[in-house]
Amino acid sequence: MEHLEGRQSVLAALSASQRRFHSILLRRGIHAESVAEIIDLAAQRHVPVRYVEEGELAAHAHGTTHGGVIALCGPKPRLDANGLQELLDRTPGPPLLLLLEGIDDARNLGFAIRTAEAMGVTALLIKRHVWDFDAAEVARPASGAYERLPLVQLADTAPLARLSARGVRLIGCLANAKRTIHECDLCGPVLLVIGGEKRGVSGAVRSVCDAFATIPTVGGASSLALSHAAAIVCAEALRQRRARAALDADAAGSSTSAAPPRTDSC
């Protein structure tokens, strides 16, 4: 049984309707307006709601930031390699995928998930053997994105080869790569690989990458945290895709306009 803490996490999980809920605990005396949406959704999903004392909430909570709202529920389903392929079949336009290797902090993972969703990432991939996080610790900093963004667990690199076979380009982010992310075309189907802070991108994953790119930084600066690196790379992908869409729209609207410029491929 997992615990979700806080209004945003519980509301997002109810809205996503992927988990099996046991019950929702609300602090006795909580303002009705602040949890009205939760109560309505819980009724629609036939999830029991109980009003309890602060002591019972504290017994389930990890800290004091739950805001008087805790859900007792099953785990969020995660996709396997076949589920990822089915997701891509249903995805309109070129997918933007993100693989995080070696992440070892639940809050950083939560922040990365939150940013990935905001930047239009289709799904987040994580190796199965590194997934050992408390769902509540990931969900709180993700602010609902944990429930909405598809998460894929990988046992090995075979699913990456399947992605490559269907035309997804695998781009690994390395500090010593010759090209920067700004010089790579991130508008097509692409999987961005961010390595862990201790070991970087693994040799196994490097062996299946199609290209490598680096995040340009000021000389002498220390390396970026994984969640920050992921945010920068995903933001660049979104920037390129929006710019390309605008150029394509302008070109379609003018019969005399030249073809829009393209970013060099990595």
N, C-alpha and C positions, 0 to 999 in steps of 0.2 A: 504494500500500500504506500503510495506517495502522498506527500503533502504539498499543496500549493498555497502560498501565502500572499495576501494583498489583493485588493480589489481588481487591479489590472490583470494580474495573472489568472485569477479565477474567472473573471469575465471573458477573457480571451479563450480559455479552455472550454467554457460553456459554449461560446459562439462557434468555435472550431468543431465541436461535437465529435472529437476523435477518441476521447478518453471515456472509460466507464467510471462514473461517479458513485461513491458510497454515500456521502453526505456533505453538506456545507455547514460550517459552524460560523455563526455570527455573534459578536459580543452583545450581550444583553444591554439594551439601552442605546445601541448604535443608531445614528440618524437614519430614518427610513429612506429619505431621499437619496442618500449616498449609496444605498445598496438596492434600490428599487429595480434596476435593470438586472442585477444578479437574481433577485427573487423571481422576477418574471421569467427569465430564461430557465431557471431551475424548475419552475412549475411546468414549463413547456417540455422539459427533458425528463420530467418525473423524478427529479432529484430531491431527496428530503433536505429540508433546511431546519437547523436547530439553533435556538438562541441559548448561549451558554455563558457562564461566568468567565472572568479574565483568567482564572487559574486553569481552567480546562484548555483554553486557547494556548496559554503559555506552555502547557505540557506537550503540545504538538509542535509549537513554533520553534524556529531556529534562533529567533531574537525577538526584538520588541517592535519591529517595523511592519508587522502584519496588518495593522490598521483595523483590527477587529474582524478580519475575514480570513478563513482558512478552509480549504477544500480537501477532503480525503478521497482519493481517487486512484485508479490504476495508472500505469505508465502510458505515456504518449507513444503510439505505434511509430516505429521507424521503418524506413524503406530499405529493402535489400537491392541487389543489382537488378533483378527483374522489375521490381517496383519502380526503380529509377528509369528504366527503359520505357515503361508504361507512362510515367509522368512526362517524359520528353515527347512521346507520341501525342500527348494532349496539349503540349505547350505551343501556343502560337508564336511565331517569330523565332529568331535564333536564341537558344538558351544561354544563360550566363550562370555557370556553376562555380562553386568555391570549395576547394579542399584545404582543410587545415590539418597540418601534421604536427604532432608533438605538443599539442596544447595541454597544459597541466594545471590550469586554474579555472574553476567553475565560473567565477565572475567575469573573467576575460572572455570566456566562451559566450557567456550571456551577452556581453557588449558586442562581440563580433556578430552574433546572430541578429541583434537589433539593427546594427549597421547594414548587414547583408540584406535584410528585408527592405530597408529604406532605399538601398541602391539598386533594387530590382533583381537580386539574385534569385534564380529559379529554385535551387536546392543547395544545401550545405552538406558536404561529405566529410566524414571523420572515420578514421580507422577504428575498427571494433575494439582492438586491444587497449586503446587509450581512453575509451569511454567508461569512466568510472566516477561519474559526478552525481551529486545529490541534485535531483530535479529542482528542488526549491531554490538552491543556490544559483542555478543557471537561469531559472525562470524570472526571478526578481529583476536583475539588471537587464534582461531581454525585454521587459515591459510589454509582454504579450506576444512578441515576435516568435518566441520559442514554440508557441502553440500553432502559429500560422505557417511558418517556414518549413517546408519538407526537409527532414533530416535523414541522411543516408549513412548506413554503417557499412564499411568495407572490411572484408576479411583479408584481401590481398589485392594485387594490382590487376587482376583479370577484368574487373568491371571497367577499369580505365582503358584497357585495350579495346573493349566493346564500344566505349565512347568514341575512341579514335576511329574505329571502323565505320561509325555512322557519321563521321565528318566533324566531330568536335575536336578542336585544336587544344592540346594540353600545353599550357605555358607555365613553367616553373619560375618563381621569383627567387633570384640569387643575387647576392651582394656584388659579385664580380662579373655579372653578365655584361656583354658588350653593348646591348641595346637597352634603352630605358623603356618603361611602360608607355611613355608618350610616343615612342617610335613604333609601337606595335599596334596592329589592327585588332581591336577588341570588339569589333562590331558583329562579327559572325559568331557561330556556335563556338563557345570557348569554355574551358575549365581552367581557372586560375588556382595555382598551387602555392600556398604560403607555408613555409617551413617553421618548425618550432624554434624557439629562441636559443635552445642549447645545442641542437644537432642540425638544424636547418632542414632542407628537403632531403629525404632519404635517398640512398643510391637506387633502391628498387623503383621509386617513383621517378627519379631522374631518367632512368633508362627508358621510360615510356613517354617522356615529355617530347613534344614536337619542337619546342623552342624555349628560350630562357630570356628573362627581362629583369631589370633592376629598378628600384625606386631611387631616383636621384636625390642625394642629400648633400648638405654642406660638408666640405672636407673637414675631417676630424671629429665629426659627430658620431655618437655611439649608435649601435644598431637599434632598430625600431622594435617595440613590443609587437607580438604577433597580431593582437587585435587592432593596433594602430596601422600596421602594414596592410592588413586586410581591408581596413577602411579606405586607405589611400588608393589601393589598386581597384577596388570596386567602384569608388567614386570616379576614377579615370575611365573605367569601362562605361559607366552611365553617361559621363560627359561626351565621350566619343559617339555613343549610340544616339544621344539626343541631337548632337551636331549633324550626324549623318542623316537622321530622319528629317531635320530641317532643310538640309541641302537637297535631299531627294524630293521633298515636297515642293521646293522652289523650282527644281528642274522639271518636275511634272507639270507645273503651272505655266511654264514658259517654253514654247516650242523652239526658241532660239538659244536657250541657255545651254552652256556647255555641261558636260558630265561633271558631277561634283568630285573634288579631289579626294583621293583615298590615302589613308595612312599606310605606310609601308608595313608589309607583313613581317613578323618576327622571323 
